[in-house]
């Protein structure tokens, strides 16, 4: 892990996206990754030499509210929660919004930034009331099903990115935290490679998350970075 993170920092990529999956929310023993201890280790190992390091934590967990304080203590910069984790029972959107707003307030009260992620089948319209609250500063559009790397890009993400970009720009949506770089960012996660990166950037994405395309590129890490920039 240390070596892979150092590769990113060496080429000027100080923004890390760390998936925290508990194997419960995504019902699979193979969807079990890191926890607060890993975030703490990354923060302690790299912050002195790289104070600009951003640690985004993508939470795909059951009862995400349990993780807010431990991840704040570990040094997470931002928590990105799954919208679908807020929908319970019959999937009442009103109840989901109440839960999401409460969780976002908890996250920001702990000094972290807050983002929201949506699965490929979830429409952008579901999260618009949350974005209007000003509590989140980033939307993670998943272009694959969460939990497993190496999946093919799902083009359902393209119109969702475009719709979200139009909505953001028309309403001038801003997060509530600070005056610098305040417009809500659109992040795309899953299936990102040379070809799909062009598609999502054209649709309006601000930030791309890549794993397989970077760390398993046949020409090496630096060449992979050049292809995606």
N, C-alpha and C positions, 0 to 999 in steps of 0.2 A: 504493500500500500504506500509506504513512504516513497519508494522509487517512482511510482506512477504519479503521485501528487507532485513530486519534484519536477517531473517532465513538464507538467502543465505550467508550473511557475517559471521554469527556465525559458519557456517560449512566450511569456507574457500573458498567461491565462490564469488570473488569480481568483476566478469565480468557480467554485466547486459545487456540484449538485449531488447531494448524498441521499440515496434512497434508504429510508428506514421502513422496512416491511416486517410485520410480525408473524406472518404465516397464518393469521386468523382472518383479518379483513379480506385478504386474498386467500381463499381457503386452499392452501397448498403448503406442505412442508418444505417445498423448494423455494417458496417466497419468504424466506427468512434471511435478513441481511444484518444491518448494523443497529446499534443503539446509542444512547448518550455517551457511553464510554469511548466509542470511536470518535465522536465529535470532539470530546474533551482532549483526546490524544492528538488529533489533527491540530486543534487550536494551540495546544501547548508546544507541539513540535515545530510549527511553522510561523507562528505569529511574530516572534522576535525579529526574524529576518524578512518577513513579508507581512507587515502590518495592514496591507491593503487586502489581505485574504478575506474573501466572502465565502461563508459556509451556508449554502441553502440546504435545508433539510426537507425532503419530500416525504411526508407522513402518509403511508398507506397502512393504517393500523386501526384496530378496534379501540373505541373509546379514546380518541386522540387527546382529549383534555388531560389525561394522565401524564402525557409526555411534555407538556408545555414548560413546567418549572424545571424538570431535569435537563431539558435541552437548553433552556436559558442559562442555567448554571454551567453547562458544558461549553457555552460560547457560540451557539448557533446564531447566525446573522438574521436568518429568516426561516420561518416555518411555512411550508406550503402544504395545506391540508386538502384531502379529497372531499369535494362537495358531496359525493355519494355516501361518505361516512356520516353525514349529517341527516340523511334521509332514513327514517325508521318506520316500521310498521307498514302502513299503506302508501308510503312515499309522499306524504303531505308536504307540498312545497312551502307552505306557510310555516310549518313547524321546522323544516330544514333551515329556512332563512333565520328564524329566531335562534336556533342552535349555532348556525354559522356566525352570526353577528356576535353572539356571546363568546364564542371561541376566539374570534378575531380580536375582540376587546381584551381578552385575557392575554393573548400573545403580545399585543402592543403594550399592554400595561407592564409586561415583564422586560420591556426594552428591546424586543425583537421586531423585525418587520414581518408582515403577514401576507401570504399569497394563497390562492385557491387553484386547485387542479380539477379538470373535468375529464372523464373517460370519453372514448370515441362516440359512444351512443348518447351522451348527455348533451342536450342543445345549449347553446350559448345563452339563450333567453332565460334559462333557469337561474343563472348567476347575476343577471343584470341588476336586480335590486340590491344585492350585496355590494356590487361595484359602486353603485350610487351612494352607499354609506360612507365611502372614503376610508374604510378601514383596511383595505387591501391595496398593495402597490404592484401586484404582479398576478397575471393569470397564466397558468400552465395548461396549454392545450395538448393533451395526450394524443399522439398519432398511432399508438399501439395500445393493447391492453396492458395495464400495469402488472409488473411482477417478474418479467422475464426479458432479458436482452436478446438482441439479434433478430427481432421480428421485422416483418415487412411494413413499410410505411402505409398507413391507411389514408387514402386521399379525402376521406370525409373531413379531415382536419382543415383542408384548404378553404372551403367556404366559411368555416367557423372562424378562422383567422381573419378573413376579409370582413366578415360581419362585425367582429369585435373591434377591428381597427377602425371601421367606419363609425361605430357607436362611440368609441373613445374619442375620436377626433371631432365628431360633431358635438358631443357634449363636453369636450375638453375635460375628460375625467381625470381627476387627480387623487392621489392618496393624501391622507391627512398628516403625514409625517414629514415635516421640514419643507424647505423652500427649494432645495436642489434636486433636479431630476425627478420632479414630482408626478409626471404623467404615468399612469398605470402602464407597466411593461407587458408585452405579449411574448411569452416563452413557448417554444414548441419542443416537445420531448418524445423521442421514439422514432426509429427508422430513419434518422438523419444521416445522409451521405452527400456526396458531391451533387448528385442530381436533385434530390429532394430539398437540399438546402436552398437551391435557387428558387424552387417553387414556393417555399414558405416565406422566403424573404420578399418575393414579388407580391405575395398575398398580404404582407404587412407585419410579419414577425420581427421582433426586436432582438430576441435572444434565442440561440439554438443550443440544445443539450445533445451531446453526442457521446457515445460510449464505444460500441463496436467499431464504428468508422474511424475512431481515433486510435484506439489501443490495439486493434487487429488489422491495421492497414498493411498491405503487403510491402509497401515502400517505406514503412516506418512512420513514427509519430509526427515528425516535423513536416513530412510531405502531406500527411493527412490534414494537418492544421492549415497548410497553404490551400488545399482544395476547398476547405469549408469557409475560409475568410472571404 
